Amino acid sequence: MSRGIERRVIRLERDRHFDPPTAILADRPVTEEEAAEALANWRELVFSGRAAISGIALCLTCERDMTEEEWLAECAPDAAARSAG
């Protein structure tokens, strides 16, 4: 193996992420219980394609496509204000 390729492989191996995620990023609201369960079962979620790892965060994706009305009801910036008032 050439020295250049060997250095690249060493750098890639060094930068690989082996620690479990400690934070959650999601494209939808996530309860504390759901977050705890996701962090406990992160390998299964990543393997099945329902999540990805980005640094220390487990990135959850929506399991289904939401309609525009559902998105507005759950994810819009002012949805919390509308539901509170």
C-alpha positions as CSV (number, residue, x, y, z in Angstrom):
1,M,0.0,0.0,0.0
2,S,1.4,3.4,-0.9
3,R,2.2,5.8,2.0
4,G,-0.4,8.3,0.8
5,I,-3.2,5.8,0.9
6,E,-1.9,4.4,4.2
7,R,-2.0,7.9,5.8
8,R,-5.6,8.4,4.5
9,V,-6.7,5.1,6.0
10,I,-5.1,6.0,9.3
11,R,-6.8,9.4,9.3
12,L,-10.2,7.9,8.4
13,E,-9.9,5.2,11.1
14,R,-8.9,7.9,13.6
15,D,-11.9,10.1,12.8
16,R,-14.5,7.3,12.9
17,H,-17.2,7.7,15.6
18,F,-17.4,4.8,18.0
19,D,-19.0,6.4,21.0
20,P,-22.8,6.2,21.4
21,P,-24.8,9.4,20.7
22,T,-25.7,11.6,23.6
23,A,-28.1,14.1,21.9
24,I,-31.2,13.8,19.7
25,L,-32.0,15.8,16.6
26,A,-35.4,15.2,15.0
27,D,-37.6,16.6,12.3
28,R,-40.6,16.3,14.6
29,P,-41.4,16.7,18.2
30,V,-39.9,14.0,20.4
31,T,-41.0,13.1,24.0
32,E,-38.4,12.5,26.7
33,E,-39.4,8.8,26.8
34,E,-39.0,8.5,23.0
35,A,-35.6,10.2,23.1
36,A,-34.4,7.9,25.9
37,E,-35.6,4.8,24.0
38,A,-33.9,6.0,20.8
39,L,-30.6,6.6,22.6
40,A,-30.8,3.2,24.2
41,N,-31.5,1.5,20.8
42,W,-29.5,3.7,18.5
43,R,-27.7,0.9,16.7
44,E,-31.0,-0.7,15.6
45,L,-32.4,2.7,14.4
46,V,-29.2,3.5,12.4
47,F,-29.1,0.0,10.9
48,S,-32.8,0.1,9.8
49,G,-32.3,3.6,8.3
50,R,-34.6,5.4,10.7
51,A,-31.8,7.4,12.1
52,A,-28.2,8.6,11.4
53,I,-25.2,9.6,13.5
54,S,-23.8,13.1,13.1
55,G,-21.1,13.7,15.7
56,I,-22.6,13.1,19.1
57,A,-26.2,13.5,17.8
58,L,-28.6,10.8,16.8
59,C,-30.6,12.3,13.9
60,L,-34.1,10.8,13.8
61,T,-36.2,11.1,10.7
62,C,-39.9,11.0,10.3
63,E,-41.1,7.5,9.8
64,R,-43.7,8.7,7.3
65,D,-44.3,11.7,5.1
66,M,-46.4,14.3,6.8
67,T,-49.1,16.2,5.1
68,E,-48.8,20.0,5.0
69,E,-51.5,20.3,7.6
70,E,-49.8,17.8,10.0
71,W,-46.5,19.7,9.5
72,L,-48.1,23.0,10.3
73,A,-49.8,21.5,13.4
74,E,-46.7,19.9,14.8
75,C,-43.6,21.6,13.5
76,A,-44.4,25.2,12.5
77,P,-42.5,27.8,14.7
78,D,-45.8,29.3,16.0
79,A,-47.5,25.9,16.6
80,A,-46.5,25.9,20.3
81,A,-47.9,29.4,20.7
82,R,-51.2,28.4,18.9
83,S,-51.7,25.3,21.1
84,A,-50.9,27.2,24.3
85,G,-53.2,30.1,23.7
